[in-house]
Amino acid sequence: MSWVYTSFGGKVVNIRATMFDDPSWFAPFIEVQCAEKLPWAETRARYAFDREPDSDAFSAACDEYEALIDSKEH
């Protein structure tokens, strides 16, 4: 019952990296629902929220990610 792909209003796309044949290139940027994760489960994501972030915090993180991607494309 795991989802592979989710889109949030066209701005954010969420893909399960565990579904990749080779996930070694993948690095998470935002993780949510961290309040109940196991203490040893670390992703080094730039943003980690205990629960679903409020829209302002999520938008700010998404904007930073978008700027990062844009800078790498140029």
HTML snippet that shows the backbone in 3Dmol.js (N, CA, C, O; Angstrom):
<script src="https://3Dmol.org/build/3Dmol-min.js"></script>
<div id="view" style="width:600px;height:400px;position:relative"></div>
<script>
const pdb = `
ATOM      1  N   MET A   1       0.806  -1.198   0.000  1.00  0.00           N
ATOM      2  CA  MET A   1       0.000   0.000   0.000  1.00  0.00           C
ATOM      3  C   MET A   1       0.855   1.271   0.000  1.00  0.00           C
ATOM      4  O   MET A   1       0.319   2.359   0.210  1.00  0.00           O
ATOM      5  N   SER A   2       2.138   1.168  -0.225  1.00  0.00           N
ATOM      6  CA  SER A   2       2.988   2.362  -0.276  1.00  0.00           C
ATOM      7  C   SER A   2       2.772   3.103  -1.583  1.00  0.00           C
ATOM      8  O   SER A   2       2.665   2.493  -2.647  1.00  0.00           O
ATOM      9  N   TRP A   3       2.709   4.411  -1.492  1.00  0.00           N
ATOM     10  CA  TRP A   3       2.597   5.210  -2.697  1.00  0.00           C
ATOM     11  C   TRP A   3       3.984   5.436  -3.273  1.00  0.00           C
ATOM     12  O   TRP A   3       4.980   5.393  -2.550  1.00  0.00           O
ATOM     13  N   VAL A   4       4.046   5.674  -4.562  1.00  0.00           N
ATOM     14  CA  VAL A   4       5.310   5.897  -5.248  1.00  0.00           C
ATOM     15  C   VAL A   4       5.456   7.365  -5.617  1.00  0.00           C
ATOM     16  O   VAL A   4       6.573   7.879  -5.680  1.00  0.00           O
ATOM     17  N   TYR A   5       4.347   8.042  -5.860  1.00  0.00           N
ATOM     18  CA  TYR A   5       4.382   9.410  -6.382  1.00  0.00           C
ATOM     19  C   TYR A   5       3.226  10.202  -5.808  1.00  0.00           C
ATOM     20  O   TYR A   5       2.101   9.707  -5.730  1.00  0.00           O
ATOM     21  N   THR A   6       3.504  11.435  -5.405  1.00  0.00           N
ATOM     22  CA  THR A   6       2.473  12.356  -4.950  1.00  0.00           C
ATOM     23  C   THR A   6       2.826  13.744  -5.450  1.00  0.00           C
ATOM     24  O   THR A   6       4.000  14.116  -5.467  1.00  0.00           O
ATOM     25  N   SER A   7       1.831  14.513  -5.855  1.00  0.00           N
ATOM     26  CA  SER A   7       2.055  15.892  -6.278  1.00  0.00           C
ATOM     27  C   SER A   7       1.246  16.815  -5.379  1.00  0.00           C
ATOM     28  O   SER A   7       0.075  16.550  -5.106  1.00  0.00           O
ATOM     29  N   PHE A   8       1.859  17.888  -4.923  1.00  0.00           N
ATOM     30  CA  PHE A   8       1.204  18.856  -4.058  1.00  0.00           C
ATOM     31  C   PHE A   8       0.981  20.145  -4.833  1.00  0.00           C
ATOM     32  O   PHE A   8       1.820  21.045  -4.781  1.00  0.00           O
ATOM     33  N   GLY A   9      -0.115  20.252  -5.540  1.00  0.00           N
ATOM     34  CA  GLY A   9      -0.447  21.467  -6.258  1.00  0.00           C
ATOM     35  C   GLY A   9       0.517  21.826  -7.374  1.00  0.00           C
ATOM     36  O   GLY A   9       0.584  22.987  -7.777  1.00  0.00           O
ATOM     37  N   GLY A  10       1.262  20.860  -7.878  1.00  0.00           N
ATOM     38  CA  GLY A  10       2.169  21.125  -8.982  1.00  0.00           C
ATOM     39  C   GLY A  10       3.509  21.701  -8.563  1.00  0.00           C
ATOM     40  O   GLY A  10       4.424  21.757  -9.384  1.00  0.00           O
ATOM     41  N   LYS A  11       3.661  22.132  -7.314  1.00  0.00           N
ATOM     42  CA  LYS A  11       4.918  22.735  -6.885  1.00  0.00           C
ATOM     43  C   LYS A  11       5.891  21.698  -6.328  1.00  0.00           C
ATOM     44  O   LYS A  11       7.102  21.814  -6.516  1.00  0.00           O
ATOM     45  N   VAL A  12       5.373  20.712  -5.659  1.00  0.00           N
ATOM     46  CA  VAL A  12       6.213  19.702  -5.027  1.00  0.00           C
ATOM     47  C   VAL A  12       5.815  18.331  -5.544  1.00  0.00           C
ATOM     48  O   VAL A  12       4.630  18.014  -5.652  1.00  0.00           O
ATOM     49  N   VAL A  13       6.800  17.535  -5.858  1.00  0.00           N
ATOM     50  CA  VAL A  13       6.561  16.152  -6.248  1.00  0.00           C
ATOM     51  C   VAL A  13       7.285  15.279  -5.246  1.00  0.00           C
ATOM     52  O   VAL A  13       8.468  15.479  -4.975  1.00  0.00           O
ATOM     53  N   ASN A  14       6.582  14.323  -4.705  1.00  0.00           N
ATOM     54  CA  ASN A  14       7.115  13.415  -3.704  1.00  0.00           C
ATOM     55  C   ASN A  14       7.230  12.032  -4.329  1.00  0.00           C
ATOM     56  O   ASN A  14       6.231  11.460  -4.765  1.00  0.00           O
ATOM     57  N   ILE A  15       8.432  11.500  -4.372  1.00  0.00           N
ATOM     58  CA  ILE A  15       8.674  10.187  -4.959  1.00  0.00           C
ATOM     59  C   ILE A  15       9.366   9.317  -3.916  1.00  0.00           C
ATOM     60  O   ILE A  15      10.294   9.777  -3.250  1.00  0.00           O
ATOM     61  N   ARG A  16       8.939   8.096  -3.765  1.00  0.00           N
ATOM     62  CA  ARG A  16       9.575   7.163  -2.838  1.00  0.00           C
ATOM     63  C   ARG A  16      10.925   6.726  -3.408  1.00  0.00           C
ATOM     64  O   ARG A  16      10.976   5.968  -4.377  1.00  0.00           O
ATOM     65  N   ALA A  17      11.995   7.194  -2.818  1.00  0.00           N
ATOM     66  CA  ALA A  17      13.334   6.842  -3.298  1.00  0.00           C
ATOM     67  C   ALA A  17      13.611   5.355  -3.174  1.00  0.00           C
ATOM     68  O   ALA A  17      14.427   4.818  -3.923  1.00  0.00           O
ATOM     69  N   THR A  18      12.951   4.680  -2.247  1.00  0.00           N
ATOM     70  CA  THR A  18      13.166   3.243  -2.087  1.00  0.00           C
ATOM     71  C   THR A  18      12.670   2.453  -3.288  1.00  0.00           C
ATOM     72  O   THR A  18      12.974   1.268  -3.425  1.00  0.00           O
ATOM     73  N   MET A  19      11.913   3.102  -4.152  1.00  0.00           N
ATOM     74  CA  MET A  19      11.413   2.432  -5.350  1.00  0.00           C
ATOM     75  C   MET A  19      12.410   2.508  -6.508  1.00  0.00           C
ATOM     76  O   MET A  19      12.200   1.859  -7.533  1.00  0.00           O
ATOM     77  N   PHE A  20      13.494   3.290  -6.370  1.00  0.00           N
ATOM     78  CA  PHE A  20      14.495   3.416  -7.436  1.00  0.00           C
ATOM     79  C   PHE A  20      15.342   2.151  -7.512  1.00  0.00           C
ATOM     80  O   PHE A  20      15.605   1.509  -6.496  1.00  0.00           O
ATOM     81  N   ASP A  21      15.762   1.801  -8.709  1.00  0.00           N
ATOM     82  CA  ASP A  21      16.695   0.682  -8.862  1.00  0.00           C
ATOM     83  C   ASP A  21      18.024   1.015  -8.183  1.00  0.00           C
ATOM     84  O   ASP A  21      18.644   0.148  -7.568  1.00  0.00           O
ATOM     85  N   ASP A  22      18.461   2.274  -8.297  1.00  0.00           N
ATOM     86  CA  ASP A  22      19.712   2.714  -7.682  1.00  0.00           C
ATOM     87  C   ASP A  22      19.455   4.032  -6.951  1.00  0.00           C
ATOM     88  O   ASP A  22      19.528   5.090  -7.576  1.00  0.00           O
ATOM     89  N   PRO A  23      19.157   4.006  -5.652  1.00  0.00           N
ATOM     90  CA  PRO A  23      18.866   5.237  -4.922  1.00  0.00           C
ATOM     91  C   PRO A  23      20.115   5.950  -4.386  1.00  0.00           C
ATOM     92  O   PRO A  23      19.985   6.900  -3.613  1.00  0.00           O
ATOM     93  N   SER A  24      21.310   5.519  -4.773  1.00  0.00           N
ATOM     94  CA  SER A  24      22.534   6.078  -4.205  1.00  0.00           C
ATOM     95  C   SER A  24      22.714   7.566  -4.516  1.00  0.00           C
ATOM     96  O   SER A  24      23.398   8.269  -3.773  1.00  0.00           O
ATOM     97  N   TRP A  25      22.121   8.046  -5.587  1.00  0.00           N
ATOM     98  CA  TRP A  25      22.272   9.459  -5.971  1.00  0.00           C
ATOM     99  C   TRP A  25      21.313  10.368  -5.215  1.00  0.00           C
ATOM    100  O   TRP A  25      21.484  11.587  -5.222  1.00  0.00           O
ATOM    101  N   PHE A  26      20.317   9.797  -4.568  1.00  0.00           N
ATOM    102  CA  PHE A  26      19.235  10.558  -3.946  1.00  0.00           C
ATOM    103  C   PHE A  26      19.632  11.088  -2.569  1.00  0.00           C
ATOM    104  O   PHE A  26      20.207  10.366  -1.756  1.00  0.00           O
ATOM    105  N   ALA A  27      19.316  12.363  -2.321  1.00  0.00           N
ATOM    106  CA  ALA A  27      19.525  12.958  -0.999  1.00  0.00           C
ATOM    107  C   ALA A  27      18.259  13.706  -0.614  1.00  0.00           C
ATOM    108  O   ALA A  27      17.853  14.614  -1.340  1.00  0.00           O
ATOM    109  N   PRO A  28      17.621  13.363   0.496  1.00  0.00           N
ATOM    110  CA  PRO A  28      16.391  14.046   0.893  1.00  0.00           C
ATOM    111  C   PRO A  28      16.656  15.497   1.302  1.00  0.00           C
ATOM    112  O   PRO A  28      17.715  15.817   1.842  1.00  0.00           O
ATOM    113  N   PHE A  29      15.694  16.355   1.041  1.00  0.00           N
ATOM    114  CA  PHE A  29      15.792  17.773   1.381  1.00  0.00           C
ATOM    115  C   PHE A  29      14.838  18.120   2.518  1.00  0.00           C
ATOM    116  O   PHE A  29      15.182  18.899   3.407  1.00  0.00           O
ATOM    117  N   ILE A  30      13.641  17.543   2.490  1.00  0.00           N
ATOM    118  CA  ILE A  30      12.622  17.798   3.513  1.00  0.00           C
ATOM    119  C   ILE A  30      12.080  16.448   3.987  1.00  0.00           C
ATOM    120  O   ILE A  30      11.779  15.572   3.176  1.00  0.00           O
ATOM    121  N   GLU A  31      11.961  16.292   5.300  1.00  0.00           N
ATOM    122  CA  GLU A  31      11.276  15.114   5.823  1.00  0.00           C
ATOM    123  C   GLU A  31      10.248  15.569   6.849  1.00  0.00           C
ATOM    124  O   GLU A  31      10.463  16.534   7.583  1.00  0.00           O
ATOM    125  N   VAL A  32       9.138  14.860   6.885  1.00  0.00           N
ATOM    126  CA  VAL A  32       8.048  15.200   7.802  1.00  0.00           C
ATOM    127  C   VAL A  32       7.701  13.985   8.653  1.00  0.00           C
ATOM    128  O   VAL A  32       8.110  12.865   8.350  1.00  0.00           O
ATOM    129  N   GLN A  33       6.951  14.217   9.706  1.00  0.00           N
ATOM    130  CA  GLN A  33       6.534  13.171  10.638  1.00  0.00           C
ATOM    131  C   GLN A  33       7.731  12.538  11.336  1.00  0.00           C
ATOM    132  O   GLN A  33       7.786  11.317  11.483  1.00  0.00           O
ATOM    133  N   CYS A  34       8.690  13.354  11.769  1.00  0.00           N
ATOM    134  CA  CYS A  34       9.907  12.872  12.413  1.00  0.00           C
ATOM    135  C   CYS A  34       9.745  12.612  13.908  1.00  0.00           C
ATOM    136  O   CYS A  34      10.634  12.025  14.525  1.00  0.00           O
ATOM    137  N   ALA A  35       8.652  13.027  14.494  1.00  0.00           N
ATOM    138  CA  ALA A  35       8.461  12.887  15.941  1.00  0.00           C
ATOM    139  C   ALA A  35       8.506  11.431  16.395  1.00  0.00           C
ATOM    140  O   ALA A  35       8.897  11.152  17.529  1.00  0.00           O
ATOM    141  N   GLU A  36       8.122  10.522  15.546  1.00  0.00           N
ATOM    142  CA  GLU A  36       8.060   9.121  15.940  1.00  0.00           C
ATOM    143  C   GLU A  36       9.098   8.246  15.257  1.00  0.00           C
ATOM    144  O   GLU A  36       9.022   7.020  15.333  1.00  0.00           O
ATOM    145  N   LYS A  37      10.070   8.864  14.587  1.00  0.00           N
ATOM    146  CA  LYS A  37      11.082   8.045  13.919  1.00  0.00           C
ATOM    147  C   LYS A  37      12.022   7.426  14.943  1.00  0.00           C
ATOM    148  O   LYS A  37      12.155   7.927  16.059  1.00  0.00           O
ATOM    149  N   LEU A  38      12.651   6.369  14.569  1.00  0.00           N
ATOM    150  CA  LEU A  38      13.616   5.714  15.442  1.00  0.00           C
ATOM    151  C   LEU A  38      14.841   6.611  15.604  1.00  0.00           C
ATOM    152  O   LEU A  38      15.222   7.295  14.655  1.00  0.00           O
ATOM    153  N   PRO A  39      15.462   6.624  16.776  1.00  0.00           N
ATOM    154  CA  PRO A  39      16.565   7.547  17.035  1.00  0.00           C
ATOM    155  C   PRO A  39      17.745   7.387  16.076  1.00  0.00           C
ATOM    156  O   PRO A  39      18.469   8.354  15.836  1.00  0.00           O
ATOM    157  N   TRP A  40      17.949   6.223  15.537  1.00  0.00           N
ATOM    158  CA  TRP A  40      19.076   5.983  14.644  1.00  0.00           C
ATOM    159  C   TRP A  40      18.739   6.255  13.180  1.00  0.00           C
ATOM    160  O   TRP A  40      19.620   6.168  12.324  1.00  0.00           O
ATOM    161  N   ALA A  41      17.501   6.577  12.881  1.00  0.00           N
ATOM    162  CA  ALA A  41      17.077   6.812  11.495  1.00  0.00           C
ATOM    163  C   ALA A  41      17.327   8.273  11.122  1.00  0.00           C
ATOM    164  O   ALA A  41      16.478   9.133  11.354  1.00  0.00           O
ATOM    165  N   GLU A  42      18.480   8.541  10.552  1.00  0.00           N
ATOM    166  CA  GLU A  42      18.861   9.898  10.174  1.00  0.00           C
ATOM    167  C   GLU A  42      19.022   9.995   8.658  1.00  0.00           C
ATOM    168  O   GLU A  42      19.648   9.137   8.035  1.00  0.00           O
ATOM    169  N   THR A  43      18.458  11.035   8.078  1.00  0.00           N
ATOM    170  CA  THR A  43      18.594  11.240   6.633  1.00  0.00           C
ATOM    171  C   THR A  43      19.491  12.421   6.289  1.00  0.00           C
ATOM    172  O   THR A  43      19.913  12.556   5.140  1.00  0.00           O
ATOM    173  N   ARG A  44      19.788  13.274   7.253  1.00  0.00           N
ATOM    174  CA  ARG A  44      20.536  14.507   7.043  1.00  0.00           C
ATOM    175  C   ARG A  44      19.799  15.462   6.112  1.00  0.00           C
ATOM    176  O   ARG A  44      20.426  16.281   5.440  1.00  0.00           O
ATOM    177  N   ALA A  45      18.478  15.362   6.069  1.00  0.00           N
ATOM    178  CA  ALA A  45      17.680  16.303   5.287  1.00  0.00           C
ATOM    179  C   ALA A  45      17.867  17.707   5.856  1.00  0.00           C
ATOM    180  O   ALA A  45      18.008  17.880   7.067  1.00  0.00           O
ATOM    181  N   ARG A  46      17.867  18.700   4.981  1.00  0.00           N
ATOM    182  CA  ARG A  46      18.050  20.077   5.432  1.00  0.00           C
ATOM    183  C   ARG A  46      16.917  20.523   6.347  1.00  0.00           C
ATOM    184  O   ARG A  46      17.145  21.274   7.295  1.00  0.00           O
ATOM    185  N   TYR A  47      15.699  20.067   6.070  1.00  0.00           N
ATOM    186  CA  TYR A  47      14.535  20.405   6.888  1.00  0.00           C
ATOM    187  C   TYR A  47      13.924  19.123   7.425  1.00  0.00           C
ATOM    188  O   TYR A  47      13.690  18.175   6.677  1.00  0.00           O
ATOM    189  N   ALA A  48      13.669  19.100   8.723  1.00  0.00           N
ATOM    190  CA  ALA A  48      13.013  17.964   9.358  1.00  0.00           C
ATOM    191  C   ALA A  48      11.939  18.508  10.294  1.00  0.00           C
ATOM    192  O   ALA A  48      12.233  19.289  11.200  1.00  0.00           O
ATOM    193  N   PHE A  49      10.707  18.096  10.074  1.00  0.00           N
ATOM    194  CA  PHE A  49       9.568  18.560  10.860  1.00  0.00           C
ATOM    195  C   PHE A  49       9.013  17.406  11.677  1.00  0.00           C
ATOM    196  O   PHE A  49       8.868  16.294  11.169  1.00  0.00           O
ATOM    197  N   ASP A  50       8.700  17.667  12.949  1.00  0.00           N
ATOM    198  CA  ASP A  50       8.121  16.625  13.798  1.00  0.00           C
ATOM    199  C   ASP A  50       6.786  16.135  13.260  1.00  0.00           C
ATOM    200  O   ASP A  50       6.494  14.940  13.312  1.00  0.00           O
ATOM    201  N   ARG A  51       5.993  17.031  12.755  1.00  0.00           N
ATOM    202  CA  ARG A  51       4.679  16.715  12.159  1.00  0.00           C
ATOM    203  C   ARG A  51       4.586  17.415  10.808  1.00  0.00           C
ATOM    204  O   ARG A  51       5.596  17.881  10.281  1.00  0.00           O
ATOM    205  N   GLU A  52       3.415  17.490  10.258  1.00  0.00           N
ATOM    206  CA  GLU A  52       3.224  18.239   9.017  1.00  0.00           C
ATOM    207  C   GLU A  52       3.533  19.711   9.300  1.00  0.00           C
ATOM    208  O   GLU A  52       2.971  20.284  10.234  1.00  0.00           O
ATOM    209  N   PRO A  53       4.408  20.327   8.517  1.00  0.00           N
ATOM    210  CA  PRO A  53       4.734  21.730   8.770  1.00  0.00           C
ATOM    211  C   PRO A  53       3.579  22.639   8.380  1.00  0.00           C
ATOM    212  O   PRO A  53       2.744  22.280   7.549  1.00  0.00           O
ATOM    213  N   ASP A  54       3.540  23.832   8.993  1.00  0.00           N
ATOM    214  CA  ASP A  54       2.520  24.788   8.565  1.00  0.00           C
ATOM    215  C   ASP A  54       2.861  25.258   7.154  1.00  0.00           C
ATOM    216  O   ASP A  54       3.988  25.072   6.694  1.00  0.00           O
ATOM    217  N   SER A  55       1.919  25.853   6.482  1.00  0.00           N
ATOM    218  CA  SER A  55       2.095  26.184   5.066  1.00  0.00           C
ATOM    219  C   SER A  55       3.231  27.171   4.836  1.00  0.00           C
ATOM    220  O   SER A  55       3.913  27.086   3.815  1.00  0.00           O
ATOM    221  N   ASP A  56       3.456  28.111   5.764  1.00  0.00           N
ATOM    222  CA  ASP A  56       4.546  29.070   5.585  1.00  0.00           C
ATOM    223  C   ASP A  56       5.909  28.379   5.649  1.00  0.00           C
ATOM    224  O   ASP A  56       6.776  28.636   4.813  1.00  0.00           O
ATOM    225  N   ALA A  57       6.097  27.517   6.625  1.00  0.00           N
ATOM    226  CA  ALA A  57       7.370  26.804   6.759  1.00  0.00           C
ATOM    227  C   ALA A  57       7.604  25.877   5.576  1.00  0.00           C
ATOM    228  O   ALA A  57       8.721  25.785   5.067  1.00  0.00           O
ATOM    229  N   PHE A  58       6.558  25.191   5.139  1.00  0.00           N
ATOM    230  CA  PHE A  58       6.692  24.285   4.009  1.00  0.00           C
ATOM    231  C   PHE A  58       6.989  25.052   2.729  1.00  0.00           C
ATOM    232  O   PHE A  58       7.834  24.636   1.937  1.00  0.00           O
ATOM    233  N   SER A  59       6.297  26.170   2.522  1.00  0.00           N
ATOM    234  CA  SER A  59       6.539  27.000   1.333  1.00  0.00           C
ATOM    235  C   SER A  59       7.968  27.526   1.308  1.00  0.00           C
ATOM    236  O   SER A  59       8.608  27.542   0.257  1.00  0.00           O
ATOM    237  N   ALA A  60       8.470  27.958   2.467  1.00  0.00           N
ATOM    238  CA  ALA A  60       9.840  28.470   2.542  1.00  0.00           C
ATOM    239  C   ALA A  60      10.852  27.376   2.190  1.00  0.00           C
ATOM    240  O   ALA A  60      11.808  27.627   1.456  1.00  0.00           O
ATOM    241  N   ALA A  61      10.643  26.180   2.705  1.00  0.00           N
ATOM    242  CA  ALA A  61      11.535  25.067   2.400  1.00  0.00           C
ATOM    243  C   ALA A  61      11.464  24.709   0.919  1.00  0.00           C
ATOM    244  O   ALA A  61      12.493  24.446   0.298  1.00  0.00           O
ATOM    245  N   CYS A  62      10.275  24.696   0.354  1.00  0.00           N
ATOM    246  CA  CYS A  62      10.105  24.389  -1.067  1.00  0.00           C
ATOM    247  C   CYS A  62      10.750  25.456  -1.942  1.00  0.00           C
ATOM    248  O   CYS A  62      11.370  25.136  -2.956  1.00  0.00           O
ATOM    249  N   ASP A  63      10.610  26.712  -1.558  1.00  0.00           N
ATOM    250  CA  ASP A  63      11.231  27.799  -2.312  1.00  0.00           C
ATOM    251  C   ASP A  63      12.755  27.661  -2.307  1.00  0.00           C
ATOM    252  O   ASP A  63      13.405  27.870  -3.331  1.00  0.00           O
ATOM    253  N   GLU A  64      13.316  27.309  -1.155  1.00  0.00           N
ATOM    254  CA  GLU A  64      14.767  27.116  -1.070  1.00  0.00           C
ATOM    255  C   GLU A  64      15.209  25.949  -1.947  1.00  0.00           C
ATOM    256  O   GLU A  64      16.236  26.026  -2.620  1.00  0.00           O
ATOM    257  N   TYR A  65      14.432  24.873  -1.935  1.00  0.00           N
ATOM    258  CA  TYR A  65      14.758  23.725  -2.780  1.00  0.00           C
ATOM    259  C   TYR A  65      14.697  24.102  -4.259  1.00  0.00           C
ATOM    260  O   TYR A  65      15.570  23.726  -5.042  1.00  0.00           O
ATOM    261  N   GLU A  66      13.672  24.838  -4.627  1.00  0.00           N
ATOM    262  CA  GLU A  66      13.526  25.263  -6.026  1.00  0.00           C
ATOM    263  C   GLU A  66      14.709  26.136  -6.448  1.00  0.00           C
ATOM    264  O   GLU A  66      15.227  25.979  -7.553  1.00  0.00           O
ATOM    265  N   ALA A  67      15.140  27.051  -5.580  1.00  0.00           N
ATOM    266  CA  ALA A  67      16.290  27.900  -5.882  1.00  0.00           C
ATOM    267  C   ALA A  67      17.560  27.063  -6.016  1.00  0.00           C
ATOM    268  O   ALA A  67      18.400  27.340  -6.873  1.00  0.00           O
ATOM    269  N   LEU A  68      17.699  26.057  -5.185  1.00  0.00           N
ATOM    270  CA  LEU A  68      18.858  25.173  -5.259  1.00  0.00           C
ATOM    271  C   LEU A  68      18.888  24.429  -6.588  1.00  0.00           C
ATOM    272  O   LEU A  68      19.932  24.345  -7.235  1.00  0.00           O
ATOM    273  N   ILE A  69      17.756  23.896  -6.989  1.00  0.00           N
ATOM    274  CA  ILE A  69      17.669  23.175  -8.269  1.00  0.00           C
ATOM    275  C   ILE A  69      17.964  24.117  -9.431  1.00  0.00           C
ATOM    276  O   ILE A  69      18.709  23.769 -10.347  1.00  0.00           O
ATOM    277  N   ASP A  70      17.372  25.319  -9.390  1.00  0.00           N
ATOM    278  CA  ASP A  70      17.611  26.301 -10.455  1.00  0.00           C
ATOM    279  C   ASP A  70      19.092  26.653 -10.561  1.00  0.00           C
ATOM    280  O   ASP A  70      19.613  26.796 -11.667  1.00  0.00           O
ATOM    281  N   SER A  71      19.772  26.792  -9.430  1.00  0.00           N
ATOM    282  CA  SER A  71      21.198  27.147  -9.457  1.00  0.00           C
ATOM    283  C   SER A  71      22.051  26.018 -10.038  1.00  0.00           C
ATOM    284  O   SER A  71      23.092  26.279 -10.640  1.00  0.00           O
ATOM    285  N   LYS A  72      21.623  24.782  -9.865  1.00  0.00           N
ATOM    286  CA  LYS A  72      22.372  23.653 -10.403  1.00  0.00           C
ATOM    287  C   LYS A  72      22.141  23.474 -11.904  1.00  0.00           C
ATOM    288  O   LYS A  72      22.969  22.878 -12.593  1.00  0.00           O
ATOM    289  N   GLU A  73      21.024  23.984 -12.405  1.00  0.00           N
ATOM    290  CA  GLU A  73      20.708  23.844 -13.821  1.00  0.00           C
ATOM    291  C   GLU A  73      21.417  24.885 -14.671  1.00  0.00           C
ATOM    292  O   GLU A  73      21.494  24.738 -15.890  1.00  0.00           O
ATOM    293  N   HIS A  74      21.932  25.928 -14.048  1.00  0.00           N
ATOM    294  CA  HIS A  74      22.564  27.010 -14.812  1.00  0.00           C
ATOM    295  C   HIS A  74      24.053  27.031 -14.639  1.00  0.00           C
ATOM    296  O   HIS A  74      24.730  27.882 -15.216  1.00  0.00           O
TER     297      HIS A  74
END
`;
const viewer = $3Dmol.createViewer("view");
viewer.addModel(pdb, "pdb");
viewer.setStyle({}, {cartoon: {color: "spectrum"}});
viewer.zoomTo();
viewer.render();
</script>
